[in-house]
Amino acid sequence: MNLAPGQIVSLTIQDIAFGGEGVARVDDFVVFVPFVLVSEKVEAEVTEVKKSFARAKLLRVIEASPERVAPACAHFAACGGCQYQHLAYATQLRVKHKQIADLFQRIGGLTPELVLPVVPCPQPYGYRNRIMIRSQWNKPEQRLNIGFVRWDGGLVEDIFDCKIAEPALNEQIRHVRANPPPKGGIKVVLRVAPEGWHVGPDSFFQNNFFLLPKLVETVREQLRAAGTRHLVDLYCGVGFFGIELADAVETFVGVEYDAQAIKSARRNAESRGRTNGEFISGMVETVLPDLVKRLSPGATSVLLDPPRKGCLPQTLALLREVKPAQIVYVSCHPATMARDLNILCGDGVFEVARVTPLDMFPQTQHVECVADLRARGLAVTRD
């Protein structure tokens, strides 16, 4: 294909890839274009050509999809925070379901029927309780830009509010703009503290309070369906899942490498009267071998909520060896999750009962998934 940067092409969008870019073809050569919908005819400018694909920026929509809507944010298509504001919300859910089902089939070897419909967020805008804005010196205009990194490069888009952030965060943005950092290159984390939880400034907490109860309900349903007595909460952070699910099991153990988060977890457990659990500070890969020695695999569920990069190979190998009755895997990165599920289910050690996607990140490419894995050939024990 003789496409070249700067070339103007007319395209028909055939699909939306995981990550949010539209997929078109010129003589069977794939061209990715952002901010489009399936079936749209668009005009785009080629920006990059690789051996097997090209990228282009949208110039204009020639024939729009009936599912296209006006973005709520004036910064959309410049700021890199959102990818789907131009899609009706029902369309976003359908697109994400197809992407996840395709991804889990391609990487994880799962049949698409195992992926349930995406659980919608009751508040598709104004839901984020944590954002990070950056400062960058704008040399041509001799001023400081404060906002988010643009979708098309490392420059910072100057923003005045964020439509997916909670109103309290937009107040904080205005405060930062009124009291700007002294120079460029500074990151500022803005956060709405979760009510009733102690969370350190650098500790993780789910960023959508509005869909969080449904996330807990989903994990609880899977835990109770397995009928296990003990829960091991790996990558437990400030203890959220272990504490919320403590009444569904006889005992629980939380493991987290962040010592400050463990202190918060113990404090959170005490404030909620959870006395049937403990928290261990240490790397999962270091703590887990000794921890599993005192487990009864047939009576234990393991909850995995790892960082976006997923689990280390030694953790997956140990879980395959120990073979707890159930693994509940929670992740905001379906690709690494699908990779890990493929390893866990290799040779029939575990099998996936279902995957429940939840739209914790409306207007964006991201989605939270909860997978229920069961050990094959292992009966749940009550002793």
Secondary structure, DSSP 4 states (H G I P E B T S, - for coil): ----TT-EEEEE--EE-TTS-EEEEETTEEEEESS--TT-EEEEEEEEE-SSEEEEEEEEEEE--TTB---S-TTBTTBSS-S-TTB-HHHHHHHHHHHHHHHHHHHH---GGGBPPPBPPS-SSS-BSEEEEEEEEETTTTEEEEEEEBTTSSPEEE-S--TTB-HHHHHHHHHHHHS--SSSS-EEEEEPPPTT----TTS---SBTTTHHHHHHHHHHHHHHHT-SEEEEET-TTTHHHHHTGGGSSEEEEEES-HHHHHHHHHHHHHTT--SEEEEES-HHHHHHHHHHT--GGGEEEEE---TT---HHHHHHHHHH--SEEEEEES-HHHHHHHHHHHTGGGSEEEEEEEEE-SSTTSS--EEEEEEEETT------
